[in-house]
Amino acid sequence: MNLKKSLYLIALGALPMTSFAQAEAVPLNWYNLDYNTDGVMGISTEKAYKTLLKGKKSTPVIVGVLDGGVDVFHEDLKDVVWINTKDSVSNGKDADGNGYINDKYGWNFIGNADGKDVQFDNLELTRQLRILDKKFAHVTPTTELNEADRKAFLVYQEMVAKYKNKLEEAKMGQFSYDALKRNLDAVVREIGKKPEEITLADLENFNPKSNNQRIALGYAKDEIQTNGFVKFFDDITEGAKYFNNQVDYHLNKEYDSRPIIGDNYEDASERHYGNADVKGPDALHGSHVAGIIAAKRNNNIGINGVADNVKILTVRLVPDGDERDKDVANAIRYAVDNGAKVLNMSFGKSYSHNKQTVDDAVKYAESKDVLLVHAAGNDSEDNDVEPNFPMKYYTNAKGDTTGIANNWITVGASGLHPDNELLADFSNYGKKTVDVFAPGVRINSTIPDSKYKEEQGTSMAAPVVAGLAAMIRSYYPNLSAAETKQIILESVVKPEQTVQVKISEEATKTVRFADISVTGGIVNAYNAIIKAEEFSSKKKK
């Protein structure tokens, strides 16, 4: 169960506060550690550097971070940022003639030429229903429809039901969180201290003025003994913000952010729109992803990324909401055209508006020998049953599979130990659709303003794999994207462990970890470097 869902259930009184307490001390760089040496299921990055790669030369590799923005001036990222030396950052000219003005650090496809940026957007489900409502909203079971429209109407009905369920949950969460937040704010205000200064004694001595304050106080007392009061306060604040955004933007059919961009949205061939603001209004997610891949190693600052000779090229396309297919395709093409050899895509959605244009961009990346790494999603679902877009499968207009991208890796999230929580409870999985797993729980990494924070999700697992791919391509530049993918998939560690997967909102079943992905395993840098050496040596003969 992910944190936001835990908090939601807590706010409704359906889950005890201790259900998401994280009392275990976790090494800050655990995803790079080795199970046999360090006791956590990292990918043995440090072991590979200290032994197999010691003294070995490497060449720089550009990694495209396709995300919501990156703080390129972060203390632990500034030395690994890609810079377009042919262009400026502020002179208003397209010095390199590529159609993107002042793209010194990358490009932002969800902004406009006046410097305005999109922060919020709908879910793709909401956008699709806004279109379909015009055609089907007044259709009844007795309305005469042709066969194609009848099938489309049935899909529409399913989408409406899913939308209504999401909206109801969001409104319940909004009501519950807002109430909890108001009462928690009142407690903090009356104590008269900053959240980070509040102690257990302060809470014990506080006399609640209402039953709701008493409930909020009880949760706070439980949480302060494990994670501290400020962590609880921040989680409730984040939860309130999350559900408010769900109601106000993600599921609001009346809200449409696209006019801000000023493009012809239905023209998927349009390339040159946006601006050079690669940070945007909220760069937490993208900065966190970038740090996992390439935070400057061994500089005695912050954390160590996976790869040690990488340049991060930032392409902003992900709002608070679902990304749009046109922007995804253009982001892929932009990163490829600027020399990226690995792309990290820590985003995804349940519906696609123009899958063909994304498929064409993926094929373009494949033609340019670029490896794409994609997060599996955080809905605890089987991607073999519930699709997560974009995906490695090419399809035609009817949705029939026409091929598989050879330059694509889909990544699920794994936990710290070889136990029944090895599969992160939020992670999607799939015997056919998810290729590998990688650490994605309690990952400490870079966030804006030279700060650091733990986050979790398949969004954190994907950059672990992107970093590994960059490491391989850096030390073995004669290996192709397809070969790098093969090496990563064939070198996984395969735990003999059973885990719980969700089969409905109320039920789970026990399965083997080996049966929830193509490889049945977790990526491992040490094993991958051994195999890469073998591949590379054979190619040189």
Buried (B, 14 or more C-beta within 10 A) or exposed (E): BBBBBBBBBBBBEEBEBEEBBBEEEBBBBBBBBBBEEBEBBBBBBBBBBEEBBEEEEBEBBBBBBBBBBBBBEBBBBEEBBBEBEEBBEEEEEBBBEBEBBBBBBBBBBBBBBEEEBBBBBBBBBBBBBBEBEEEBEEBEEEEEEEEEBEEBBEEBEEBBEBBEEBBEBBBBBBBBBBBBBEBBBBBBEEBEEEBEEBEEEBBEEBEBEEEBBBBBBEBBBBBBEBBBBBBBBBBBBBBBEBBBBBBBBBBBEEBBBBEBBBBEBEEBEEBBBBBBBBBBBBBBBBBBBBBBBBBBBEEEBBBBBBBBBBBBBBBBBBBBBBBBBBBBBBBBBBBBEBBBBBBBBBBBBBBBBBBBBBBBBBBBBBEBBBBBBBBBBBBBBBBBEEBBBBBBBBBEEEEEEEEEBEBBBBBBBBBBBBEBBBBBBBBBBBBBBBBBBBBBBBBBBBBBEBBBBBBBBBBBBBBBBBBBBBBBBBBBEEBBBBBBBBBBBEBBBBBEBBBBBBBEEEEEEEBEBBEBBBBBBBBBBBBBBBBBBEBBEEEEE
